[in-house]
Amino acid sequence: MTASLTFSDRDFLLTISLAQSGARGAGHPRSNVMTFAGRLSVVTAYLAMAFVGAIVLGMV
């Protein structure tokens, strides 16, 4: 797995691009399940942060 970070001074964006070689080949039959589990955990983390942020902003 290779990862590259690109910083742009003009629009202040951080672009993270991940490239996996051969992840869907015969050597990794469960890679789709693990990719789904990884994405689900990221979505769950964002929802948890949004929930905590809403609670904190509600207390102000």
C-alpha positions as CSV (number, residue, x, y, z in Angstrom):
1,M,0.0,0.0,0.0
2,T,1.4,3.4,-0.9
3,A,0.1,6.8,0.4
4,S,0.9,10.2,-0.9
5,L,0.1,13.6,0.8
6,T,-0.3,16.7,-1.3
7,F,-0.5,20.2,0.2
8,S,-1.8,23.0,-1.9
9,D,-0.9,26.6,-0.8
10,R,-3.6,28.1,-3.0
11,D,-6.7,26.5,-1.6
12,F,-5.3,25.0,1.7
13,L,-6.5,21.5,0.9
14,L,-5.0,18.3,2.1
15,T,-5.5,15.5,-0.4
16,I,-4.7,12.0,0.8
17,S,-4.7,9.4,-2.0
18,L,-4.2,5.8,-1.2
19,A,-3.4,3.3,-3.9
20,Q,-3.5,-0.4,-3.3
21,S,-2.0,-2.8,-5.8
22,G,-3.6,-6.2,-6.2
23,A,-6.1,-5.8,-3.3
24,R,-8.8,-7.6,-5.2
25,G,-6.7,-10.4,-6.5
26,A,-6.9,-14.1,-5.5
27,G,-4.4,-13.5,-2.6
28,H,-6.8,-11.3,-0.7
29,P,-10.4,-12.7,-1.0
30,R,-11.7,-10.8,2.0
31,S,-10.3,-7.4,1.1
32,N,-13.8,-6.0,0.1
33,V,-15.1,-6.9,3.6
34,M,-12.2,-5.3,5.3
35,T,-12.5,-2.2,3.2
36,F,-16.2,-1.9,4.1
37,A,-15.4,-2.4,7.8
38,G,-12.8,0.3,7.6
39,R,-15.1,2.8,5.9
40,L,-17.9,2.0,8.4
41,S,-15.5,2.6,11.3
42,V,-14.5,6.0,9.8
43,V,-18.2,7.0,9.3
44,T,-19.0,5.9,12.9
45,A,-16.1,8.0,14.2
46,Y,-17.3,11.1,12.3
47,L,-20.8,10.6,13.6
48,A,-19.5,10.3,17.2
49,M,-17.5,13.5,16.9
50,A,-20.5,15.3,15.5
51,F,-22.7,14.1,18.3
52,V,-20.1,15.2,20.9
53,G,-19.8,18.5,19.2
54,A,-23.5,19.0,19.2
55,I,-23.6,18.3,22.9
56,V,-20.8,20.8,23.6
57,L,-22.3,23.5,21.5
58,G,-25.6,22.9,23.2
59,M,-24.1,23.6,26.6
60,V,-22.6,26.9,25.6
